[in-house]
Amino acid sequence: MTENRAKSSDAAVIALVGPEATGKSTLANEIGAWLGESYSVRVIHAGKPPATWSTWPIHALLPLMRKKMPSLRTSRIEGHVMTQEQVGSRTAETVKSRKNTQKLASIIYAIRAVCVAWERRQLLVGSRRAAGSKGFIICDRYPSNRPGGMDSARLVVDADHKGVISALYNLLARLESKIYQQIPPPDIVLQLQVSLETAKRRNRSRVKADKEGDGYIESRHQKVRGWHRVGAETVHYIDTEQSLNDTIQSVKEAIESTLND
C-alpha cells in the first residue's frame, strides 16, 4: 500500500468476522503485513483475549472448583441392600444434589463469561486507545450484538426463575451485557463467507492435534450468521470460496475503497 492511496487519517480498527475455516487468522496476518509496510499495525485475536490482572485469579480458581463438582453429581451406597423406601429417599437426594450441581455450574459458567467479556473489552478498548489517530488495529474476530453469537455475550437474563442463585445469575448476565456494550464498533468489518461444506472440508485438511469435528464446525457456522454490531456502518462481504490470492486481493480492495472514500 502506498502513502498517496490512503486517507490522511491513517487509523482504523478492522475486524474480520465469519465462521470457522474462512481464513480469518491467515487474512489478519496478511493485512497486517501489507499495511505494516507503511503504517503502525497491531494484529490481535478477540476470540482468545489474554487474561487481565483482575481475571487471572478467577481463571486459576475455577478449575479447582470444577474438580470438586463430580462428587456432587453422585451418591454412593455401598455394603448393603437398600429398602424401597431408602431407594426413593436416596433418589430424591440424588435429584436434589444434581439440581444444586447444575445451579453451581451455571454460576461458574456465568462468572467465566463475565471474565471473557471483560478481557475482550480491555483488549479492544485498550488497543484502540493505544493506536490513537495513527495506527491500524487488525482484529481476528469481533463480538456482535447477538447473544449467543460467536465471540459475543453468552448469558441471557431469566426472569422466570426465582431464588438467590437465579438472582446472582441474572446479575452476572446484566453485567456481561453492559461490558459488551462498552466495546466500540470497528471502523471496517470484513465479513468472510464460505459454504458449510467447504468449511468442513477445509477443517478436515487442517494439520492440528486437537482439531474440531464436523459438529463443532456446524455449530460455529450457525452462530456467526447475521453478524451485526450497532455503529458498524462499513461492512464488506468477502467470498472466501475463491483462492487465497484472490481473497487477499478482494480484502485489499475493500480496505482501500474505504480508506479512499
N, C-alpha and C positions, 0 to 999 in steps of 0.2 A: 504494500500500500504506500503510495507516495503522499507527501505532505500536501500538495496542491489539490488532492482529490478529497480531502476531508474538511469537515467544518472547522471553524475557528475554535469552537468549544470542543476540544478533543477529549471528551469524557462521556462514558455511558456504562450502564450496567446491562450486560447482555445475558439473557437467560436461555438455556437450552432445555426444553421440556419434551417429553414424549415417552412412550412405553419402552420396555426393555428391548435390547438388541437393535436400537436405532442408531447407535454410534455416538451417543451424547459425549462420552468421555473422549473419544477419538477426535470428534469435531471441536470440542472445547480446547484441546491441546493444539489443534491445527490453527484455530482462530487466534489463540494466544501467541503462537509463534509468528503468525502473519502480522498481527497488529503490533507485536513486540518489536518489529523491525523499525518502527517509527515512534512508538508511544510507550508509556509506562503501562504495564499489563499485569494483572494478577488473576490466576485461574483458581477457583475454589469449588468445592463439592458440597452443595447444600443438602444432598441426600445423606451425607455422613459428616455432620458438623463435629468439630472437636469439643471435648468436654471443657467446661469453664471451671474456675476455682470454686464456684458455688455448687456445681452439679457433680463434680468428681467424687466427693464423699458419698453421694447418693448412689452413684454407679458402683462404688465399692461395696456398699451395704446391701443392695438389692439381691445380688447372687447368694449372699448368706441367708437371706430371708427365704429365697426360693428353695434352698436345700432343706429347710425345715418343713416346708409345706407338704411333702409326701406323707409325713406322719399324721397330718390332719385329715388325709383322704381315706385312711384305712383304720379299721378297728378289729384287732385280732383277739379271738378267744381260743385258747389252747389248753389241752389237757383234760377237757370234759365235754360231755354232750349237753347242749342247751335244751331246755324245755321249749315248747311252742311259745309260751309267754315270754321267755327270755329272748327267743329269736325275734319276736315282734318288738320288744323293747330295744334290743340291740339294733334292729333295722331302723327304728325311729331315730336312735342316736346317730347311726351312720348317715342318714339323710340330713340330719341337723348339722353334723360335722362337715358334710360336703357343702352345704349351703354356706356355712361360715368360711370354709376354704375359698369358695367362689367369691364371696364378698371381699375377703382379704386379697385375693388375686386381682380383683377389679381395681382395688385401691393401688396396689403395686403397679399395675398396668397404667393407671392414670398418672401416678407420680412420674413414671418413666416418660410418658407422653409429654408432660409439662416440662420435664428436663430437656427433651429433644427440641421442643418448641423454643425454649429459652436459648439453647445453643444455636439454633438456626437464626434466631433474632440477633444474637450477638455477632455471629459470623457475617450476616448480610448487612446489618446496620453498620457494624464496625468497618467492614470492607468498603462500603460506600463512603463513609466518613474519611477513611484513610486515603482513598483515591482522590477526594476533593474534586476540583474542577479540571484536573489534568491527569486523567488515567482511566483505563478500561478495566472493568471487573467482568470476567467471564464466569458465569455460574453454571456448573453442571447440575441441573435440576433447580426447581424453584417452587415454593409452596403456592397452591392455588387457594381460592376461597371456598372450595367444596370440601366439607367434612368427609373424611374417609378417602379422599383422593390421594394419589401418590405424593409423599413428602408434605402432606398437609395435616390439618387438625384431625385427630383420631377420635376425640371424645364428643359425645352428644348428651346434652342435659336430658335427664329422665325425670320428668315431673310426676310420673305415676307412682313411683316407689317412695315410701317414707322411711324414716329412721335415720340414725346417726351416720351409718355407712353411706347411705344414699345421698344424704346431705353433703358429706365430705366429697363424694364422687362428683356431684354436681358443682360444688365449689371449684374443684380442680378442672372440670370441663370448662367452666366460665373463665378461669384463669388462662387455660390453654388458648381459648378463642381470643382473649384480649391480647395475649402475647403475639399471636399471628397477625392480628390487626395492626400491630405496631411496625410490622415489616413493610417498608415502602415497595411499591411495584417496580419491576425492572423497566428500563427505558426501551429496550428492544427484546422481543420474545421470538425465538426461533422454535416453532412447534414442529418437531420432527414426526413424520408419519410413515408407517410401514404396516403391511398386512400382517395379521396374526400368524399365518402360515410361514411367511418369510422370517418373522421374529423367532418362531420355534426352530426353523432350520438353522438360522444363524447361531442360536443359543446352543444347539446340539453340536455345532462345529467348533465351539469355543474350547480352548485348552485351559481348563480350570479345575482345581482339585475339588472344590465344594460347589460345583455347578448345579444350578437350579433345574428342576424338571419342567415339563410342559405345563403342568397345573399352575405353577408359580408364574410362568410367562403369561398364561391366560388371565390370571388374577390381576397382574400388574397392567396388562393391556386394557382391561376393563376400567381400572381405577384412574387411568390418565385421560380417559375420554372426556371431552368437553372442558379441557383446562381453561380456567378463567380466573383473572385477578382484577379486582376493581382498580382502575387507574392505569392498567397496562394497555395503552392505546395502539402501540405499534407491534403487530403480530404478523410474522411471516411464516407461512406454511411450507415446509420443506419436505419434498418427497425423497425418502431415503431408499426407495426400491432401486433407484439408479445406482450406477457405480460410485465408489468412494470419491474418485476425482471429480465426477460430475456433481456430486452432492456438495463437496467442498466449494466448487465454483458457484453453485447456487447460493450457498451461505454467504460467500464473499460479496456476491452481487446484491443480496438482500441487505447486508450491513452497509455497503457503500451507498445504496439508494437512499437509505435512511439518513446517513450522515451528510449526504449531499443535498438532501431535500431542503 
